[in-house]
Amino acid sequence: MKTLYLIRHAKSDKSISNVSDFDRPLNERGIKDAPSMGKILAKKITQPELIISSPALRAITTAKLFAEQLDYPEERIRLCNEIYEASVSTLLKLVNELGDETSIVIMFGHNPGLTDFFNYLTDNDLLNLPTCGIVKIDFDLESWTLISHGSGESTYIDYPKNNY
């Protein structure tokens, strides 16, 4: 059994005009939502074996805020450049290359890639994974290499507005 959590970065600050998209920080709401959602997730899962994140500031900041709630060492977060602005095929390649010694993986990234990837893996039609939204996908497979279109089952979806 393999489990993949896809988590979209928390709300970012779009009001800063002289910063590139890659370097955009979280806004006040994002800084509040990420630890709150991390606490909720920590009550539902055992410790993840791997956290991977886009290196974009808003994604890695979200990953670090979640990691703190999950008692996952920040220095073990693996940055993966390919997640930033990734297509479904790029995300699938990353997942297919995960080591089979891991069973529970959390990936922090961006839309539209994460929403498209979730729909591809589960045959769902989610319109938009909200900021700081979490989806859990279970695969009744023994190897990440076997994950493909429609091979996963959506077993959990949550996002900040669900919890206010």
Secondary structure, DSSP 8 states (H G I E B T S, - for coil): -EEEEEEE---B-TT-TTS-GGG--B-HHHHHHHHHHHHHHHTTS---SEEEE--SHHHHHHHHHHHHHTT--GGG-EE-GGGTT--HHHHHHHHHTS-TT--EEEEEE-TTHHHHHHHHHHT---S---TT-EEEEEE--S-GGG--TT--EEEEEE-GGGG-
